[in-house]
Amino acid sequence: MVLLDTQIGGYSPRRWGYTTAADADATIVGAGYFSDGVTKGMKVGDLVGVVATTGPKYKLYQVASVSGAAATVAAPTAIT
């Protein structure tokens, strides 16, 4: 997972990029999938673009909750 941009002043969702070879939507939206998301700076409302090597090539998720060091994302929007 990599931070793609930052915002100076005020709050704007940050954009993150992530690549997976085999994880399905059900796995990615599972609680705490991004186990170190908070440690890396993820916040509720941030956007996570996921590129897959199989299936739809790109999906956009949004961070729905954080707990401890982990972040959980909501169901994706597919862009094919």
KACORWO-V962134 format. One record per helix or strand. SS is the DSSP state (H for helix, E for strand). FROM is the first residue (numbers start at 1). LEN is the number of residues. Records with the same first field share a line. If there is no record, write none. Layout:
SS->FROM-LEN  FROM-LEN
This chain:
E->2-2  15-6  34-1  47-6  58-10  70-4  77-3
H->25-4  37-4
